[in-house]
Amino acid sequence: MSFYVTTPIYYVNAAPHLGHAYSTIAADVIARHMRQRGEDVFFLTGTDEHGEPVALAAEREGVTPQELVDRNAPRFIDLMPRLNVSNDFFIRTTDSEHKTRVQEVLSRIRANGHVYEGIYEGWYCPRCADFKTDAEAGEDHLCPIHRTPLVRQKENNYFFRLSAFQDDLLELFDEQPDFVMPRHRYNEARAFIESGLQDVSLSRSTFTWGVPVPWDEGHVFYVWFDALLNYYTALAYARPGEDLTERFWPAQFHLIGKDILKFHTIFWPAMLMAAGLPLPEHVFVHGFLLIGKDKMGKSAGNAIDPFKIMDEYGTDALRFYLMREVSFGHDGAVSEEGFRARYESELANDFGNLASRTIAMVHRYRDGVVPGAELDADRAAEVDALSGEVCEQLDRLDLTAAGDAIWLRVRRLNRYVEERAPWTLAKDPDRADELDTVLASLAEGLRVLAVVLHPWLPQSTDKLLDALRSPQVEFECARMQAGRLGEIAKLAPLFPKR
Ligand code: MSP
């Protein structure tokens, strides 16, 4: 089956930070996991390059907007391999193929009667590139997110008739209760629709940095309409000479942060309905990484410098920390101290130690050959249940539950080492069979854990599986099997203590 997953496309007028890494790594874990299951996966990320904030930043720096985006986009493009992210394509909304398709789809929406011309007057935040309602603007007319002054704007606009989709959207929410996940975000989006939808600006005429409106030269499309369409347009040109739209549209999951919920759960499905296109199956909304109580972002600075952590501890350690530390779907604080504590306890002590001692004991007691002995039935039952559980959890994008389920087994196997004390068994030649079973169960259990953990820790699990001389990561081999492993190599500590 095809599986299409996307991240938000990131604004290029700031440097990439941990928040961007977070969404992207989460999508990567899902994409890698689905590939292990043999699904036909397409994973998209990219940059959002138009709009007033970019135009303003370019003006401030005395360069053209195109120069600014050409200078900044590579920072995001280069971030992906650095995070070991396996995206299948990287879209830039300044790609000419994207722009042509945006014009096509929005012209279709107009031809279908959902666009009209009018005058817009309201409070606008140039930093959000978004109009605020009177309630949001409040009496002091400050942006509720940035606390900076809003601008009163009046301009000739084309409007998208969002209000006409109120009933269709409610019907969608009734029929597909998992269209927005998790549940508390579904409720939030639904309440927004129920409070009444107003038509929205589809175009801007006070600046020119955007996709030109084909039927009126003085306008460019409002950046959000251009940006949302990336999920659809990319498929048409990601593979030269091949159109992947039929194969992958509609997407299974759009992964987004809670700040852009309104656009993805209301504007986006309404636009697709207006264009007569199929809707994505799910929008999964995750929470914010916080520094103390504040959202981490370009204004709040970084609690953790992702590049410093990766240089010192490796990419896997950063990926793992972000996916384990914050309950997926909720906000959570991150810090360097938190990072170090989790690195020590879960990577160095739990998983790293299980790997090191298992491999060391096979060398010490059995000359580096995993015995073909019968496996411990209880251990096999526990570990074999894991892949089913993780599949079921990741079908719901419950990365936290999946991580917990895996960790339960990691700890259980470490306890098994203590309980069976192979160093004592080794002293008694009459207990050689028992020792064989313990070593075989540990090595096979470790192998299966490495397979299931691979999406979180791609580099270290590859290293471990290479040492076990069993490099396959397909889920077909995520069950313990006696006699599967034979001679194995030695292994340097995967997560050395600092
Ligand atoms: N360009 C728009 C999105 C268009 S999608 C069609 C945008 N870009 S952004 O650069 O501001 O990135 C927003 C996304 O980055 C959030 O939705 C979230 O996925 C991620 N994050 C940015 N800061 C974050 C945190 N502090 N915590 C977690 N994720 C955050 O909005």
Residues whose N, C-alpha, C, O or C-beta is under 5 A from the ligand:
A	BS01	MSP	P8 I9 Y10 Y11 G19 H20 Y22 S23 D48 A227 L228 I256 G257 K258 I260 G287 F288 L289 K295 M296 G297
